[in-house]
Amino acid sequence: MRLYTCYYGGEKFPAAEKNGKLYRAEGFADMNDLIRRWDEFEVDMLADEVKEGYRTCSPIEPLQDVICLGVNYQEHRAEASDGIGFDKEEYSVYFSKRVSVPTGDGDVIPYYDFVEGLDYEAELGVVVGRTCVNVSAEEALDYVFGYTVINDVSARNLQKNHKQFYRGKSLDGYTPMGPCIVTADEISDPQDLEISCTVNGETRQKSNTSNMIAGVAEILSELSHGITLRPGCVISTGTPAGTGMGMKPPCFLKPGDEVVCTIEKIGSLRNICE
């Protein structure tokens, strides 16, 4: 099932797609509430079609920071070696990304005057469906609620100047997410999805999630040992090669640029820099 958060009449609410149309998920306050109470949801509850004039927002507003993986594709690890220096890391590189209000499909990526090296990163987002503690890799996918597309927008100068990722990844508007959450039953293998990113129609990133160094199951298992992952927790699983930082010479985003991140079976996330 494809799940959205819609905005209409000054109100945000969760909605589900049925027969190509969107219907309000009545009785649920937001996407986090829907995930926590998923066992109560039934397709028959979708009675009211969403009216014309609505817009879709980021499908979920994370209750905690988004957990991210750095350099989780081997080719990106190589291209990032000069700028970041994680090419020889033995273990997964985790960091958090502060999200005040995530940017939705069609929303603007703000271009701040103190940012140099504004970059894009197409990533598979994983949404946890139930409390996940000390799970094995073999059972980890049973804890996944669904998947979405994330653009891990990055200010490379801040990332470099502060010697860590947090500020350069966490500015308001730097977490585009969407257009929807596709429930896990629709994606049998998260390690076999085409992933790409275009800038103004030019393909910059093109890979497959099979090229991840640590797969979704391994990530969930490792994180859940010592960290409680609660329903609605969002994990961004890393980006393939082709970022602006990795091009020679580097080719960063400019005002007016359109960025489109696409993942097979989920859809495309479109944003313009302004």
C-alpha positions as CSV (number, residue, x, y, z in Angstrom):
1,M,0.0,0.0,0.0
2,R,1.1,3.6,-0.7
3,L,0.7,6.0,2.2
4,Y,0.8,9.8,2.0
5,T,0.5,12.8,4.3
6,C,-1.8,15.4,2.7
7,Y,-2.4,19.0,3.4
8,Y,-5.9,20.5,2.8
9,G,-7.9,23.2,4.4
10,G,-5.2,24.1,6.9
11,E,-4.9,20.5,8.1
12,K,-2.4,17.7,7.6
13,F,-3.7,14.1,7.7
14,P,-2.6,10.6,6.6
15,A,-4.1,9.1,3.4
16,A,-3.8,5.8,1.5
17,E,-4.0,5.1,-2.2
18,K,-6.8,2.8,-3.4
19,N,-7.6,2.2,-7.1
20,G,-5.4,5.1,-8.1
21,K,-7.1,7.6,-5.8
22,L,-6.2,9.0,-2.3
23,Y,-8.5,8.4,0.6
24,R,-8.2,9.9,4.1
25,A,-7.2,7.4,6.8
26,E,-10.0,8.4,9.3
27,G,-9.3,8.1,13.0
28,F,-5.5,8.5,12.8
29,A,-3.9,11.8,13.9
30,D,-0.9,11.5,11.6
31,M,1.4,9.0,10.0
32,N,3.2,8.2,13.3
33,D,-0.2,7.4,14.8
34,L,-1.1,5.2,11.8
35,I,2.1,3.2,12.1
36,R,1.8,2.7,15.8
37,R,-1.9,1.5,15.4
38,W,-1.4,-0.3,12.0
39,D,-3.1,-3.4,13.3
40,E,-6.3,-1.3,13.6
41,F,-6.2,-0.1,10.1
42,E,-8.5,-1.7,7.4
43,V,-8.9,-0.7,3.8
44,D,-12.6,-0.5,4.3
45,M,-12.0,2.5,6.6
46,L,-11.0,4.5,3.5
47,A,-14.3,6.2,2.9
48,D,-13.6,9.9,2.1
49,E,-11.7,10.6,-1.1
50,V,-9.2,13.5,-0.7
51,K,-10.7,16.5,-2.4
52,E,-9.1,18.4,-5.3
53,G,-6.7,21.1,-4.3
54,Y,-4.8,19.2,-1.7
55,R,-1.0,18.9,-1.7
56,T,1.2,16.1,-0.5
57,C,3.8,16.7,2.2
58,S,6.6,14.6,3.5
59,P,4.9,11.3,4.3
60,I,6.1,11.3,7.9
61,E,7.5,13.8,10.4
62,P,10.1,11.8,12.4
63,L,9.7,12.0,16.2
64,Q,13.5,11.7,16.5
65,D,16.4,12.6,14.3
66,V,16.8,10.6,11.1
67,I,19.5,8.0,11.5
68,C,21.8,8.1,8.5
69,L,24.6,6.0,7.1
70,G,27.6,7.6,5.5
71,V,29.5,6.2,2.6
72,N,27.5,2.9,2.4
73,Y,28.1,2.3,-1.3
74,Q,31.7,1.3,-2.2
75,E,31.9,3.6,-5.2
76,H,30.7,6.6,-3.2
77,R,33.2,5.7,-0.4
78,A,35.9,6.0,-3.0
79,E,34.7,9.3,-4.5
80,A,34.3,10.8,-1.0
81,S,37.8,9.8,0.2
82,D,39.4,13.2,-0.7
83,G,36.6,15.4,0.8
84,I,35.6,13.3,3.8
85,G,38.3,10.7,4.4
86,F,36.2,7.6,5.2
87,D,37.4,5.4,2.4
88,K,39.2,3.0,4.8
89,E,36.6,2.7,7.5
90,E,36.0,-0.9,8.6
91,Y,32.6,-0.3,10.3
92,S,29.5,1.5,9.2
93,V,29.5,5.2,9.6
94,Y,26.4,6.4,11.5
95,F,25.3,10.0,12.1
96,S,22.0,11.7,12.9
97,K,20.3,14.4,10.8
98,R,18.1,16.9,12.7
99,V,14.7,17.2,11.1
100,S,12.4,20.0,12.2
101,V,9.8,19.7,9.4
102,P,10.9,17.5,6.5
103,T,10.6,18.8,3.0
104,G,8.0,17.1,0.8
105,D,7.8,16.3,-2.8
106,G,7.6,19.5,-4.8
107,D,8.8,21.7,-2.0
108,V,11.8,24.0,-2.1
109,I,15.4,23.2,-0.9
110,P,16.5,26.5,0.6
111,Y,19.7,28.0,-0.7
112,Y,21.4,29.7,2.3
113,D,23.9,32.4,1.6
114,F,26.4,30.9,4.1
115,V,26.4,27.5,2.3
116,E,29.0,26.5,-0.3
117,G,28.9,23.2,-1.9
118,L,25.1,22.4,-1.7
119,D,24.9,18.7,-2.6
120,Y,22.3,16.0,-3.3
121,E,22.2,12.4,-2.1
122,A,19.5,10.0,-3.3
123,E,18.9,7.4,-0.5
124,L,16.5,4.6,0.4
125,G,14.6,5.5,3.5
126,V,13.5,2.7,5.9
127,V,10.6,3.3,8.3
128,V,10.5,1.1,11.4
129,G,7.1,-0.4,12.2
130,R,7.4,-1.8,15.7
131,T,9.8,-1.5,18.6
132,C,13.1,-3.1,17.5
133,V,15.6,-4.2,20.2
134,N,18.4,-6.7,19.8
135,V,17.0,-8.3,16.7
136,S,19.0,-10.6,14.4
137,A,19.7,-9.8,10.8
138,E,17.5,-12.8,9.9
139,E,14.4,-11.3,11.6
140,A,15.2,-7.6,11.1
141,L,13.0,-7.1,8.0
142,D,10.0,-8.2,10.0
143,Y,10.3,-4.9,11.9
144,V,10.2,-2.7,8.7
145,F,6.9,-0.8,8.2
146,G,7.8,0.5,4.8
147,Y,10.2,2.4,2.5
148,T,10.5,5.9,1.1
149,V,12.8,8.1,-0.9
150,I,15.1,10.6,0.9
151,N,17.4,13.2,-0.5
152,D,20.2,13.7,2.1
153,V,20.9,17.3,1.2
154,S,24.3,18.4,2.4
155,A,26.2,21.6,2.9
156,R,29.7,20.4,2.2
157,N,31.5,23.5,3.5
158,L,29.8,23.1,6.9
159,Q,30.4,19.4,6.9
160,K,34.1,20.0,6.4
161,N,34.5,23.0,8.6
162,H,32.8,21.4,11.6
163,K,34.7,18.1,11.2
164,Q,31.5,16.1,11.4
165,F,28.2,15.8,9.6
166,Y,25.5,17.1,11.9
167,R,25.2,20.8,11.1
168,G,25.9,20.5,7.4
169,K,23.2,17.9,7.0
170,S,20.6,19.4,9.4
171,L,19.7,22.8,8.1
172,D,15.9,23.5,7.7
173,G,14.7,22.1,4.4
174,Y,17.6,19.7,4.0
175,T,15.6,16.4,4.4
176,P,13.3,16.0,1.4
177,M,11.3,12.9,1.8
178,G,8.6,11.2,-0.2
179,P,6.5,11.1,-2.2
180,C,5.0,8.4,-0.1
181,I,5.8,5.4,2.1
182,V,5.4,2.0,0.4
183,T,4.5,-0.7,2.9
184,A,7.1,-3.5,3.3
185,D,4.7,-6.1,1.8
186,E,5.0,-4.4,-1.6
187,I,8.9,-4.7,-1.6
188,S,10.0,-8.2,-1.1
189,D,13.7,-7.4,-1.4
190,P,15.0,-4.0,-0.4
191,Q,18.4,-5.0,-1.8
192,D,17.2,-5.1,-5.4
193,L,15.9,-1.6,-6.2
194,E,17.2,0.7,-8.9
195,I,18.1,4.1,-7.4
196,S,19.0,7.3,-9.3
197,C,19.2,11.1,-9.1
198,T,19.0,13.7,-11.9
199,V,19.8,17.4,-11.8
200,N,18.0,19.4,-14.5
201,G,17.4,16.2,-16.3
202,E,21.0,15.1,-16.3
203,T,21.6,11.7,-14.6
204,R,24.1,12.1,-11.8
205,Q,23.5,9.0,-9.8
206,K,22.5,5.6,-11.1
207,S,22.9,2.4,-9.1
208,N,21.1,-0.4,-7.3
209,T,20.6,-1.0,-3.6
210,S,22.3,-4.4,-4.1
211,N,25.5,-2.3,-4.0
212,M,25.1,-1.2,-0.4
213,I,28.0,-2.3,1.8
214,A,25.6,-2.9,4.7
215,G,22.1,-4.0,3.7
216,V,18.8,-3.0,5.4
217,A,18.6,-6.1,7.6
218,E,22.2,-5.7,8.8
219,I,21.7,-2.0,9.5
220,L,18.6,-2.6,11.6
221,S,20.2,-5.5,13.5
222,E,23.4,-3.6,14.3
223,L,21.5,-0.4,15.4
224,S,19.0,-2.3,17.5
225,H,21.8,-3.7,19.7
226,G,21.9,-1.1,22.4
227,I,19.6,1.4,20.7
228,T,15.8,1.1,20.9
229,L,14.3,1.8,17.5
230,R,10.6,2.8,18.0
231,P,7.7,2.8,15.5
232,G,8.1,5.6,13.0
233,C,11.9,5.8,13.3
234,V,13.4,6.7,10.0
235,I,16.8,5.4,8.7
236,S,18.5,6.8,5.6
237,T,20.7,4.0,4.2
238,G,23.4,5.9,2.3
239,T,23.9,7.2,-1.3
240,P,25.6,5.8,-4.4
241,A,28.4,7.5,-6.3
242,G,27.7,10.5,-8.4
243,T,27.3,13.2,-5.9
244,G,28.3,16.8,-6.8
245,M,31.3,16.5,-4.4
246,G,32.6,13.5,-6.3
247,M,32.5,15.0,-9.8
248,K,35.7,16.4,-11.3
249,P,35.5,19.3,-11.0
250,P,32.9,19.3,-8.3
251,C,29.4,20.3,-9.5
252,F,27.2,21.5,-6.8
253,L,23.5,22.7,-6.8
254,K,22.6,26.2,-7.8
255,P,19.4,28.3,-7.3
256,G,16.8,27.1,-9.8
257,D,18.2,23.6,-10.1
258,E,15.6,20.8,-10.1
259,V,16.7,17.6,-8.3
260,V,14.8,14.3,-8.8
261,C,15.6,11.3,-6.7
262,T,13.9,8.0,-7.9
263,I,13.8,4.6,-6.4
264,E,12.2,1.6,-8.1
265,K,8.7,0.6,-6.7
266,I,8.5,3.8,-4.6
267,G,8.5,6.7,-7.0
268,S,10.2,10.1,-7.6
269,L,11.0,12.9,-5.2
270,R,11.2,16.3,-7.0
271,N,12.6,19.5,-5.4
272,I,13.9,22.8,-6.7
273,C,16.6,24.9,-5.0
274,E,15.7,28.4,-4.2
